Amino acid sequence: MDSILVKGNGALSGTIPIAGAKNACLTLMPATLLSDEPLTLTNAPRLSDIATMTQLLQSLGAEVASLQDGLVLALSSHAIDNRTADYDIVRKMRASILVLGPMLSRDGHAVVSLPGGCAIGARPVDLHLKALEAMGADLDLRDGYVHARAPGGRLKGAVVDFPFVSVGATENALLAATLARGTTVLKNAAREPEIVDLAQCLRKMGAQIEGEGTSTITIQGVDRLHGATHPVVTDRIELGTYMLVPAICGGEVECLGGRLDLVGAFAEKLDAAGVSVTQTERGLKVSRRNGRVKAVDVVTEPFPGFPTDLQAQMMALLCTADGTSVLEERIFENRFMHAPELTRMGAKIEVHGGHATVTGVERLKGARVMATDLRASVSLILAGLAAEGETIVSRVYHLDRGYERVEQKLRACGAQIERIKG
């Protein structure tokens, strides 16, 4: 099993290209199931999760070709011959559930495994299912699979009022509603840039959608969708992660392709901590204004609030801040699993339920640590960049799900980092 060795060596400066958004691409790829014409996605990220979604779509009969060193995905679903998304693939990635809405909407029936580790409790898929039921779907959960049918072969428009904001459920309902008979209104819908990106792509395919980026999205169902070409939006989580490099190490980094509107709440917290963020023609330029960063309090919220997917990385920064910070996690439970690993590096962190209190230290110490999830893995790398001595991060297969070519991007800014093959 691979690990990553990081040696803290002071300020880092340079440019880092930001990839297309993993979470957007994983939502756009199932859109191919809505049409028998080709869908081409440009600016695609080169990640293991993309490979998993490719495998899933191919198992259904879709054709997926990776072109231009993986930056372009050419998809076609003209010959779908299987309508069962098998557990062996779905268990690897929660986003696999996003094939349910498109298959049900286009063909009137689908069988999809519940995502691995999901008991319709923590990080539930029940909102996905309730949205589809509101559109007339008959659902039967048995043997770990969702057996779904649309009476008469087609879903019908409905008002779907989500009890709380869910990005995945909004995406699944949006995909399904494009071919439903009549009008669908999604209330309390997620507002994330990935939702906006999906709506823009579907509109290029002929869908009639209004209101994306707000809490109410209206979809007028159409009879068929056609092919399209669409660029995947910039990955705001990768962007925010690399914005933290000069914040935690010093120096100046320009994140190519970065947009301030994608990371507004995050950039505000960096500014409060003493980090300068400037929009340039090429992206976002980031540098620490002077000395240690200042402690700030953080509360994770749905977009446009502070992203839960940047909480672990922000904690790494605040471990070296001047003062005491409190981080409150309101989106996911059990999302402070990186805290004990940071503590191994000399951080002072106390966790109580959904709150973590971080008292900054002047310098972290290198140590052997273990990645517990995707965002935790990169938070430990950030901490290692700012630590004294060597840090070895194990179980970095998590990292490869969401960050492409981390070592190369950081080495281009002067970091001492290498992958150790296991």
C-alpha positions as CSV (number, residue, x, y, z in Angstrom):
1,M,0.0,0.0,0.0
2,D,1.5,3.4,-1.1
3,S,2.4,6.1,1.4
4,I,3.7,9.7,0.9
5,L,6.8,11.1,2.4
6,V,6.8,14.9,3.1
7,K,9.7,16.9,4.4
8,G,8.9,20.4,5.8
9,N,11.3,22.9,4.2
10,G,9.9,26.4,4.5
11,A,8.1,28.7,2.2
12,L,6.6,27.4,-1.1
13,S,6.0,29.4,-4.3
14,G,4.9,28.8,-7.8
15,T,1.8,28.0,-9.8
16,I,-0.6,25.0,-9.4
17,P,-3.1,24.1,-12.1
18,I,-6.5,23.2,-10.7
19,A,-8.3,20.2,-12.2
20,G,-11.9,19.9,-13.1
21,A,-14.2,19.1,-10.2
22,K,-14.4,15.4,-9.2
23,N,-17.9,15.9,-7.7
24,A,-19.1,17.7,-10.8
25,C,-17.7,15.1,-13.2
26,L,-19.1,12.2,-11.2
27,T,-22.6,13.8,-11.6
28,L,-22.1,14.7,-15.3
29,M,-21.1,11.3,-16.4
30,P,-24.4,9.6,-15.6
31,A,-26.2,12.2,-17.7
32,T,-25.1,10.1,-20.7
33,L,-27.7,7.6,-19.7
34,L,-30.4,10.1,-20.5
35,S,-29.6,10.2,-24.3
36,D,-28.6,7.8,-27.1
37,E,-26.4,10.6,-28.5
38,P,-22.7,11.2,-27.5
39,L,-21.8,13.4,-24.5
40,T,-18.3,14.8,-24.4
41,L,-16.8,16.1,-21.1
42,T,-13.7,18.3,-21.3
43,N,-11.5,19.4,-18.4
44,A,-12.1,16.0,-16.7
45,P,-10.1,15.1,-13.6
46,R,-7.8,12.1,-13.7
47,L,-8.9,10.2,-10.6
48,S,-9.7,6.7,-9.4
49,D,-13.3,7.7,-8.7
50,I,-13.7,8.7,-12.4
51,A,-12.3,5.3,-13.3
52,T,-14.9,3.7,-11.0
53,M,-17.8,5.6,-12.6
54,T,-16.4,4.7,-16.0
55,Q,-16.5,1.0,-14.9
56,L,-20.0,1.3,-13.7
57,L,-21.3,3.0,-16.9
58,Q,-19.6,0.4,-19.0
59,S,-21.2,-2.4,-17.0
60,L,-24.5,-0.9,-18.0
61,G,-23.6,-1.0,-21.7
62,A,-22.4,2.6,-22.1
63,E,-19.2,3.4,-24.1
64,V,-16.7,5.5,-22.3
65,A,-13.4,6.6,-23.9
66,S,-10.6,8.5,-22.1
67,L,-8.9,10.9,-24.6
68,Q,-6.1,13.5,-24.4
69,D,-4.4,11.9,-21.4
70,G,-7.7,11.6,-19.6
71,L,-8.7,15.2,-19.9
72,V,-11.6,14.4,-22.2
73,L,-14.2,11.8,-21.7
74,A,-16.3,10.7,-24.7
75,L,-19.5,8.9,-23.5
76,S,-22.3,7.2,-25.5
77,S,-25.3,5.3,-24.2
78,H,-26.9,4.3,-27.5
79,A,-26.7,0.6,-26.6
80,I,-27.6,0.2,-22.9
81,D,-28.2,-3.5,-22.4
82,N,-28.1,-3.9,-18.7
83,R,-30.2,-2.0,-16.1
84,T,-28.6,-3.4,-12.9
85,A,-25.9,-1.5,-11.1
86,D,-24.0,-4.2,-9.3
87,Y,-22.9,-4.1,-5.7
88,D,-19.3,-5.0,-6.5
89,I,-18.9,-1.6,-8.3
90,V,-21.4,0.5,-6.4
91,R,-19.9,-0.3,-3.0
92,K,-16.7,1.5,-4.0
93,M,-18.3,4.9,-4.3
94,R,-21.4,6.6,-3.0
95,A,-21.8,8.7,-6.2
96,S,-22.8,5.5,-8.0
97,I,-26.3,6.0,-6.8
98,L,-26.6,8.8,-9.4
99,V,-27.2,6.3,-12.2
100,L,-30.6,5.5,-10.6
101,G,-32.5,8.6,-11.6
102,P,-31.3,8.7,-15.3
103,M,-31.9,5.0,-15.9
104,L,-35.3,5.1,-14.4
105,S,-36.2,8.3,-16.3
106,R,-35.1,7.0,-19.7
107,D,-36.1,3.4,-19.5
108,G,-38.7,3.2,-16.9
109,H,-36.9,0.7,-14.7
110,A,-33.6,0.2,-12.9
111,V,-32.0,-1.9,-10.3
112,V,-29.2,-0.3,-8.3
113,S,-27.3,-1.5,-5.3
114,L,-27.3,0.6,-2.2
115,P,-23.9,2.2,-1.8
116,G,-21.4,0.3,0.3
117,G,-21.6,1.0,4.0
118,C,-24.9,2.8,3.7
119,A,-27.7,1.6,5.9
120,I,-30.0,4.5,5.0
121,G,-28.8,6.2,8.2
122,A,-25.6,8.2,8.2
123,R,-25.1,10.0,4.9
124,P,-28.5,8.6,3.8
125,V,-29.9,7.9,0.3
126,D,-33.5,8.1,1.5
127,L,-33.9,11.6,0.1
128,H,-32.9,10.3,-3.3
129,L,-35.6,7.6,-3.0
130,K,-38.3,9.9,-1.7
131,A,-37.7,12.4,-4.5
132,L,-38.1,9.6,-7.1
133,E,-41.2,8.3,-5.3
134,A,-42.7,11.8,-5.5
135,M,-42.3,11.5,-9.3
136,G,-44.3,8.3,-9.3
137,A,-41.6,5.7,-9.0
138,D,-42.5,2.3,-7.4
139,L,-39.5,1.3,-5.2
140,D,-38.8,-2.0,-3.6
141,L,-35.7,-2.4,-1.4
142,R,-34.6,-6.0,-1.1
143,D,-31.4,-7.9,-0.9
144,G,-29.4,-4.6,-0.7
145,Y,-30.8,-3.3,-4.0
146,V,-33.3,-0.7,-5.0
147,H,-35.7,-2.1,-7.6
148,A,-37.3,0.9,-9.3
149,R,-40.1,1.1,-11.8
150,A,-42.0,4.1,-13.4
151,P,-45.6,3.1,-14.0
152,G,-46.4,3.5,-17.7
153,G,-42.7,3.6,-18.4
154,R,-42.2,7.3,-17.5
155,L,-41.8,9.4,-14.4
156,K,-44.2,12.3,-13.9
157,G,-43.5,15.9,-12.7
158,A,-44.0,16.6,-9.0
159,V,-43.1,19.1,-6.3
160,V,-40.2,17.7,-4.3
161,D,-39.6,19.6,-1.0
162,F,-36.4,18.3,0.6
163,P,-36.5,18.4,4.4
164,F,-32.9,19.4,4.4
165,V,-30.3,20.3,1.8
166,S,-28.8,17.3,0.0
167,V,-26.4,17.7,-2.9
168,G,-26.7,14.1,-4.1
169,A,-30.5,14.0,-3.8
170,T,-30.8,17.3,-5.7
171,E,-28.6,15.9,-8.5
172,N,-30.5,12.6,-8.8
173,A,-33.9,14.3,-8.9
174,L,-32.6,16.9,-11.4
175,L,-31.3,14.2,-13.7
176,A,-34.6,12.2,-13.4
177,A,-36.9,15.2,-13.9
178,T,-35.4,16.1,-17.3
179,L,-37.4,13.3,-19.1
180,A,-40.4,13.2,-16.7
181,R,-43.8,14.0,-18.0
182,G,-44.8,17.5,-16.9
183,T,-43.1,20.0,-14.5
184,T,-41.0,19.2,-11.5
185,V,-40.2,21.7,-8.8
186,L,-37.3,21.0,-6.4
187,K,-37.6,23.0,-3.2
188,N,-34.8,23.5,-0.7
189,A,-32.5,22.4,-3.4
190,A,-28.7,22.4,-3.0
191,R,-27.1,25.5,-4.5
192,E,-23.5,24.1,-5.0
193,P,-21.5,25.0,-8.2
194,E,-21.7,21.4,-9.1
195,I,-25.5,21.6,-9.3
196,V,-25.2,24.7,-11.6
197,D,-22.7,22.9,-13.7
198,L,-25.0,19.9,-14.1
199,A,-27.9,22.1,-15.0
200,Q,-25.9,23.9,-17.7
201,C,-24.8,20.6,-19.2
202,L,-28.3,19.2,-19.2
203,R,-29.6,22.4,-20.8
204,K,-27.0,22.0,-23.6
205,M,-28.5,18.5,-24.1
206,G,-32.0,20.0,-24.5
207,A,-33.3,20.0,-21.0
208,Q,-35.6,22.9,-19.8
209,I,-34.3,24.0,-16.4
210,E,-34.6,27.2,-14.5
211,G,-33.4,28.3,-11.1
212,E,-30.1,26.4,-10.6
213,G,-27.9,28.1,-8.0
214,T,-31.0,29.0,-6.0
215,S,-33.1,26.9,-3.5
216,T,-35.9,26.4,-6.1
217,I,-35.2,24.6,-9.4
218,T,-37.9,24.1,-12.0
219,I,-37.6,21.5,-14.7
220,Q,-40.1,21.1,-17.6
221,G,-39.7,17.5,-18.8
222,V,-39.0,16.9,-22.5
223,D,-39.4,13.8,-24.7
224,R,-35.7,13.3,-25.4
225,L,-32.3,14.8,-24.9
226,H,-29.5,15.0,-27.5
227,G,-25.7,15.0,-27.4
228,A,-23.5,17.9,-26.2
229,T,-20.0,18.9,-25.3
230,H,-19.4,20.5,-21.8
231,P,-16.3,21.5,-19.8
232,V,-16.3,20.3,-16.2
233,V,-16.2,23.2,-13.7
234,T,-13.1,23.9,-11.7
235,D,-12.7,21.8,-8.6
236,R,-13.4,24.2,-5.7
237,I,-12.2,21.7,-3.1
238,E,-8.9,21.1,-4.8
239,L,-8.6,24.9,-5.3
240,G,-9.2,25.6,-1.6
241,T,-6.7,22.8,-0.6
242,Y,-3.9,24.4,-2.7
243,M,-4.8,27.9,-1.5
244,L,-3.7,26.6,1.9
245,V,-0.2,25.7,0.8
246,P,1.2,29.3,1.1
247,A,-1.1,30.0,4.1
248,I,0.5,27.1,6.1
249,C,4.0,27.3,4.7
250,G,4.5,30.9,3.6
251,G,5.4,32.0,0.1
252,E,3.0,32.8,-2.8
253,V,1.1,30.4,-5.0
254,E,-1.1,31.1,-7.9
255,C,-3.9,28.6,-8.4
256,L,-4.5,28.5,-12.2
257,G,-8.2,28.4,-13.2
258,G,-9.3,29.4,-9.7
259,R,-12.4,31.6,-9.3
260,L,-13.2,33.6,-6.2
261,D,-17.0,32.9,-6.6
262,L,-16.4,29.2,-6.1
263,V,-14.7,29.6,-2.7
264,G,-16.2,32.9,-1.3
265,A,-16.8,31.8,2.3
266,F,-13.5,29.9,2.5
267,A,-11.6,33.0,1.2
268,E,-13.3,35.1,3.8
269,K,-11.9,32.9,6.6
270,L,-8.5,33.0,5.1
271,D,-8.6,36.8,5.0
272,A,-9.7,36.9,8.6
273,A,-6.7,34.6,9.4
274,G,-4.3,37.0,7.7
275,V,-4.0,35.4,4.3
276,S,-4.3,37.5,1.1
277,V,-6.4,36.1,-1.8
278,T,-6.4,38.0,-5.1
279,Q,-8.2,37.2,-8.4
280,T,-5.9,37.4,-11.4
281,E,-6.4,36.8,-15.1
282,R,-5.1,33.3,-14.6
283,G,-6.7,32.3,-11.3
284,L,-6.2,33.1,-7.6
285,K,-3.0,34.3,-6.1
286,V,-2.5,33.5,-2.4
287,S,0.1,34.6,0.2
288,R,0.3,35.0,3.9
289,R,0.4,38.7,4.9
290,N,2.8,38.5,7.8
291,G,3.9,36.1,10.5
292,R,1.7,33.3,11.8
293,V,-1.9,33.1,10.8
294,K,-4.5,34.2,13.3
295,A,-7.0,31.8,14.9
296,V,-10.5,31.9,13.4
297,D,-13.7,30.0,14.1
298,V,-15.3,27.9,11.4
299,V,-18.8,26.4,10.9
300,T,-19.4,24.1,8.0
301,E,-22.6,24.8,6.0
302,P,-24.1,24.0,2.6
303,F,-23.0,26.2,-0.2
304,P,-22.5,29.2,-0.2
305,G,-21.2,28.5,3.4
306,F,-17.9,27.1,4.4
307,P,-17.5,23.6,2.7
308,T,-17.3,20.5,4.9
309,D,-14.8,19.2,2.3
310,L,-12.3,21.9,3.4
311,Q,-12.8,21.5,7.1
312,A,-9.9,19.0,7.6
313,Q,-7.5,21.1,5.5
314,M,-8.5,24.2,7.4
315,M,-7.9,22.4,10.7
316,A,-4.3,21.7,9.6
317,L,-3.7,25.4,9.1
318,L,-5.3,26.4,12.4
319,C,-3.0,23.9,14.2
320,T,-0.3,26.5,13.6
321,A,-2.3,29.6,14.2
322,D,-1.8,32.2,16.9
323,G,-4.6,31.6,19.3
324,T,-7.5,29.1,19.8
325,S,-10.0,28.2,17.0
326,V,-13.3,26.3,17.2
327,L,-14.5,24.3,14.2
328,E,-18.1,23.1,14.2
329,E,-19.0,20.4,11.7
330,R,-22.7,20.6,10.8
331,I,-22.8,18.5,7.6
332,F,-21.4,15.0,8.4
333,E,-20.8,13.2,11.6
334,N,-17.5,11.5,12.3
335,R,-15.6,14.0,10.3
336,F,-12.9,14.8,12.8
337,M,-11.1,11.5,12.4
338,H,-8.0,13.4,11.2
339,A,-7.7,15.2,14.6
340,P,-5.9,12.3,16.4
341,E,-3.4,12.0,13.5
342,L,-2.7,15.7,13.7
343,T,-2.3,15.4,17.4
344,R,0.5,12.8,16.7
345,M,2.3,15.7,15.0
346,G,2.1,17.9,18.1
347,A,-1.2,19.6,17.4
348,K,-3.4,20.6,20.4
349,I,-6.9,19.5,19.5
350,E,-9.9,18.6,21.7
351,V,-13.0,17.1,20.1
352,H,-16.4,17.1,21.7
353,G,-19.1,15.8,19.4
354,G,-19.5,18.1,16.4
355,H,-17.0,20.6,17.8
356,A,-13.2,20.7,17.7
357,T,-11.1,23.2,19.7
358,V,-7.7,23.8,18.2
359,T,-5.0,25.7,20.1
360,G,-2.3,26.7,17.7
361,V,1.4,25.7,18.2
362,E,4.4,27.5,16.6
363,R,5.6,24.4,14.7
364,L,4.3,20.9,14.1
365,K,6.6,17.8,14.3
366,G,6.9,15.2,11.6
367,A,5.5,11.8,12.4
368,R,4.0,8.6,10.9
369,V,0.3,9.2,10.4
370,M,-2.6,7.4,8.7
371,A,-5.2,8.8,6.3
372,T,-8.7,8.0,7.4
373,D,-10.5,9.5,4.4
374,L,-10.0,11.6,1.3
375,R,-9.9,15.0,2.8
376,A,-8.1,13.9,5.9
377,S,-5.3,12.5,3.7
378,V,-4.5,15.8,2.1
379,S,-4.8,17.6,5.5
380,L,-2.0,15.5,6.8
381,I,0.1,16.3,3.7
382,L,-0.5,20.0,4.3
383,A,0.5,19.6,8.0
384,G,3.7,17.7,6.9
385,L,4.7,20.6,4.6
386,A,4.7,22.9,7.7
387,A,6.2,20.4,10.1
388,E,9.7,20.0,11.3
389,G,11.3,16.8,10.0
390,E,9.7,14.0,8.0
391,T,6.1,13.0,7.9
392,I,4.9,9.7,6.3
393,V,1.2,9.5,5.4
394,S,0.0,5.9,4.9
395,R,-3.2,4.7,3.3
396,V,-3.1,7.3,0.6
397,Y,-5.4,5.3,-1.7
398,H,-8.0,7.7,-0.3
399,L,-6.0,10.6,-1.7
400,D,-6.0,9.2,-5.2
401,R,-9.8,9.3,-5.3
402,G,-9.9,13.1,-5.3
403,Y,-6.5,14.6,-6.0
404,E,-4.5,14.1,-9.2
405,R,-0.7,14.2,-9.3
406,V,-0.4,15.8,-5.9
407,E,3.3,15.2,-5.6
408,Q,4.1,16.8,-9.0
409,K,2.0,19.9,-8.3
410,L,3.6,20.5,-4.9
411,R,7.1,19.7,-6.1
412,A,6.7,22.4,-8.8
413,C,6.4,24.9,-5.9
414,G,9.5,23.6,-4.1
415,A,8.0,21.0,-1.8
416,Q,10.0,17.9,-0.8
417,I,7.4,15.2,-1.3
418,E,7.5,11.7,-2.8
419,R,5.4,8.7,-3.1
420,I,6.7,5.4,-1.6
421,K,5.3,2.4,-3.4
422,G,3.9,-0.2,-1.1
